[in-house]
């Protein structure tokens, strides 16, 4: 019958009983833990996308070029990598949000 506890035998241990209502609430509680991860992914992805666009136009802040031996050039490559990473993180955050 619906709503009756289901017995799940465990090897060599006691028989535990769980109901369908308990299972649905426990799985719903675990999806709430993904929300901070989704927000962090979205924020980092947006920042990476903005930095990528800044590198494309050549207006990247000077602290991003510290320690770089290439002072001129490489902006398109760096901008492309930052934009791809940013888009990848935004897509991953969107997919994780859809699962939640």
C-alpha positions in Angstrom: 0.0 0.0 0.0 1.1 3.6 -0.5 2.5 5.3 2.6 3.3 2.1 4.4 7.0 1.7 5.4 9.1 -0.3 3.2 11.5 -2.7 4.8 15.0 -2.6 3.4 17.2 -5.6 4.6 20.8 -4.9 5.1 23.4 -7.6 5.1 24.0 -8.9 8.6 22.4 -5.8 10.2 19.0 -4.7 11.5 16.1 -4.2 9.1 15.4 -0.4 8.8 12.2 1.0 7.7 11.8 4.1 5.6 8.8 5.7 4.0 8.4 7.3 0.6 7.8 10.7 2.3 11.1 10.5 4.2 13.0 9.8 1.0 11.6 12.7 -0.9 12.3 15.2 1.8 15.9 14.0 2.3 16.7 14.3 -1.4 15.1 17.8 -1.6 17.3 18.9 1.3 20.5 17.9 -0.5 19.7 20.0 -3.6 19.6 23.1 -1.4 23.3 22.8 -0.8 24.1 23.4 -4.5 22.8 27.0 -4.4 26.0 28.6 -3.0 28.0 26.6 -5.6 25.8 27.8 -8.4 26.1 31.4 -7.3 29.9 31.2 -6.9 30.2 29.6 -10.4 28.0 32.3 -11.9 30.0 35.2 -10.3 33.4 33.8 -11.2 32.1 33.1 -14.8 30.8 36.6 -15.1 34.1 38.1 -13.9 36.1 35.9 -16.2 33.9 37.0 -19.1 34.3 40.7 -18.3 38.1 40.3 -18.0 38.1 38.5 -21.3 36.3 41.4 -23.0 38.7 43.9 -21.4 41.6 41.9 -22.8 40.1 41.9 -26.2 39.8 45.7 -26.3 43.3 46.1 -24.7 41.9 47.7 -21.5 42.9 45.0 -19.1 44.1 46.4 -15.7 47.8 46.5 -15.3 47.8 44.1 -12.3 46.7 41.3 -14.6 49.9 41.7 -16.6 52.3 41.7 -13.6 55.0 39.1 -14.1 54.3 38.7 -17.8 57.3 38.8 -20.1 55.1 39.7 -23.1 54.1 43.4 -22.6 52.6 43.8 -26.1 50.5 41.2 -27.8 48.9 38.1 -26.4 45.8 40.1 -25.6 43.7 38.2 -28.0 44.9 34.8 -26.7 44.4 35.8 -23.1 41.0 37.4 -23.8 39.9 34.3 -25.7 40.9 31.9 -22.9 39.3 34.1 -20.2 36.1 34.4 -22.3 35.9 30.6 -22.9 36.5 29.9 -19.2 33.9 32.4 -18.3 31.3 31.0 -20.7 32.1 27.5 -19.6 31.6 28.4 -15.9 28.3 30.2 -16.7 27.0 27.2 -18.7 28.0 24.8 -15.9 26.3 27.1 -13.3 23.1 27.1 -15.5 23.2 23.3 -15.8 23.7 22.9 -12.0 20.8 25.3 -11.4 18.5 23.3 -13.7 19.3 20.1 -11.8 18.5 21.7 -8.4 
